[in-house]
């Protein structure tokens, strides 16, 4: 029997959530379950944005239709930006044709190669974890990522928690860190538009830029064809969200938002409400729709 849904919060206005993950990448809930949680939270629309893949969309769409939800077809892609990485959300990735699905397939192939190298690196460091264990933790070989590795490390006693696993073994600069292929943001924005989709900068503060530098970066991305930035982010304070909305407006971009729900990987975040106070304006989706090529 399916698990019971949490009660819908009475009195909450209709909302949207444009950033969620499922077992098709590094989330812990199936695509169908993410849709159920969105419905229970009072969402009228939700985006499934798994890393480098659209594989969960058919299952999510079927359940969303049953629940009367609007599913926004999406994905999240890691890009190289200056000396750091930028995560980019792509929305309206509905088609099977065009350069975007091809690029995502290439990134997934690289992810598999990176994971094999990571497993070998761990073994060379005396960590008794196999590649097969990592894949078994995920929904499949192409969906496996560092959070799955971290989960295995915790279970095997090599780390106290998932954050500790990244700090001790997997993060940039750590002994087992293995980089993966990354696009530049302008290329991804162009690829998205050629496939009828739009690109949005996810959680902008992870660029680790000072305010003036972030302003310049957002202006650069706007010039490169980005449609928006994620201002209403699940873990940002209300003041930070207000500042990022103003930043988006200065550069003519849509201020989007979402919870970044991953299930038990990020236990403090809930679909639709983030840490409890997230409320992405309902008209954001219409504004994004207007930016479609």
N, C-alpha and C positions, 0 to 999 in steps of 0.2 A: 504494500500500500504506500502511496506517495506520502511524503511528509506533509503535515498540515502547514498551511500558509499562515504567516503572522497576520494579526488583525490589521485592517486598514486604519490609519490614523484619522479619526473623525475630526473634521474641521480644517484639515490642510487643503490649501488650494491645489488645483491641478498643476503638475510640474512635469519637467522632463529631466532625463539623465543621459548625457551624451558621452559617457566614458565608463564602460564596464568591461570586465574580462571573464572568460569562462575556462573550462578545462581544455578548450581547444588551443589555449596558450598557457598562461601561468596562473589562471584562476582555479578555484577549487570546487566551483559549482558548474553543473552542466548548462549549456546554453538555454535549455528549457527552464531550468530553475531560476536563472537570472531574470527571465521574462516574468516568471511567477512572482518573484520578489519585487520587481518593478510595479507590477499590477497591484500588489498588496500595499505598496508604499503610496499609491495614488498617482503614479505617473501616467500620462497619456501617451508619451513617446519615450523610447529608450534606444540608445545606440549600443551595439555590441562591437567592441573595438579590440579584438584580440591582436596580439603582436604578430605582424607579418603574415597574417592568414585571414581568409574569409570562410574557412571551413565550417564554422559554427552557424553561419547565417541561415542555411535551409532549416535546420532544426529550430533555431530561435524564431524564424519567421512563422513556422507552422504553429508554434505555441502562442506567439504574440497575436496571431490572427484569432485563435480560439478565445483569447482573453480580451480582445478588442483594443489591443495596443498597436501603436504605430512603431514599427521597427525601422531604425535608421541603420543601413548597412555601412559598416565602417571597419577600420583597422588602425593599429598604431605602429609606427615605423620609427626606428632609431636612426638619426642622421648625425653626421659629423659636422660640427659648427665651430670654426676657429679651433681652439685647443680643448673643447669640451664636446659633449653630445647634446643634441636637441631631440626631443621626442615629438613626433608630428602625428596628429590624428587626421585620418582621411575619411570623409563622409560621402555618402551616396555612391559607394563603390558597388553598384548593383550588377554591372555587366560582367560577362565572362570574357569579353573581347577587349582589345586595347592593351597598351603597354603596362598598366598597373598590375594585372594578374601575373604577367610574365615576370615583372620585377620582384613581386612578392615570392614567386616560386624560386627565383635565384637566391633571394635572401634566406629562404628556408633551407635550401641546399647548403648554403654557407653555415647556417646555424648547426646543422647536423655535423659538418666537418669540425666546427669549433667545439662542439660538445665532446666529440671523440678525443680531440686534443686535450681538452680540459680534464677528462677522465684519466688520460695517460699522465698528465702533469700531476694530478693528485696521487696516483699510484707511485710516481717517482719520488714524491714527498713522504711516502710511507703511510698514506691514507688508504685504508682498505675499503675502497668504494669502486664498483665496476660501472662501466657504461650501461650494461644491461639493467642494473638497479636504477640508474637515472631515468632510462626510458620507461621502465615499469612504473615509476612515480608519476609520469605524465600520461596524457591520452594517446601518445604515439611518439615515434621518433622525431617527426618534424615539429611537434608542439613542445618538446622538452626544452627547458631553459634553465638559467642559473637558479631561480627559485626552487625548481625541482631538485637540483643538486644540493642546495642549501637544506632542503627538507631531509634528504638522505643523510647529510652530514650531522644534522641534529639527532636524528634517530640512531645513528651509529656512535654517537658520543663524541664527535669531533668538534662540536660547537654547542653552545648553550641555547641558542635561538637562531632564527633566520637572520636577523641583523648581525648577530655575532658571526655567523658563517660567512657573511659578505665581508665583514671587517677582518676576519682572521684568514680567510682563504680565497674568496671569489671576487672581491671588489677591485677596482683599479688600484694598482700598486701592491696588491696582496700576492702571496707566493704562487697561487694557482690561477691568477687572472689570465684569461685568454681573450683578446679582442675579437670582434666580429666585423663583417663587412657592413659599411654604412654609406648611405647616399648623402649628397649634400642637399640641404633643404630646397634650394631653387630647382634642382633636378626633380625632386619628389613632387613639388608643386606643379611643375610642368607635366610630369607623368600623370598626376591625378587629373589635371584638367583635360588632358588628351583622352582620358577614360571617362569623362563626364562627372568627375568628382571634385571635391574642394579640400584644401589643406588648411589645418589649424594648428598653431603652436600649442602643445600640451604643457601644463604646469610651468609657466615661463620662469619662475624663480629657480628652477633647477639648472638654468644656464649659469647661475652664480655670477651675475653681473651687477655692478653698481647701477643705481637708477638711470644715470645719464647714458651708460653703456647699453642698458636694456632698452632704453628709448631708441637709441641708434639701431640696435639689432632688430627691433620690431619694425622700424621704418624700412630697413633693408628687406625684411621678409615680406612686407606689404608690397614693396616694389617688385619682388620676385613672384608675386601672384598669390600670396596667402590670402585666405578669406577671413581669418579670425585668429584670436588668441583665447586660451582657456582662462578666463578671469574668475569665474565662479567655480573654484576648485575645492574638492572635498576637504582638504586639510589646510586651506588658507583661512586666515581670520577675516571677519567682516571688513575691517579697515583695509587689509591687503586686497580683498576682492574689489572694493570701491576704487582703489588706486589703479588696479589693472583694467577695470572698466573704462576709466578715464584715459588710460594709455591706449586702449583699443580705439576709443572714439577719436583721439588725436590723429590717428593714422588711418582712419576710415575703415576700420576692421570690425567684424562682429565679435562681441564679447560673449563667448560660449561658456559652457561649464558642465561638470559632471563629477561623480563621486570617486572615480578610479577604483571601483569595487573589484576586489580580488578574492572574496571569500575569506577563509581563515588565514591567508597569506598577509592580509591587512585587516586584522580583526576589528579595528575601531571604525571601519567604514561600512556604511549600509547603502544599498541601492537607493537612489533618489534623495537621500538626506545626508549623505556623507557622515560626519561625526555628530549629526543631529540637527544642525542649523542650516544645512545647504538648501537653497531654493532657487534653482535656475529658472529665470523667467520663461514663461511659456512661448513668448513670441520670438525667442532666439532661433528656434528651428525654422520659422518662416523667413527670418533674415538670412539664414544660411542658404535656404532653398533659392532665394533671390540671387545668390552668388554663383549658382551652378552655371557652367558654360553651356 
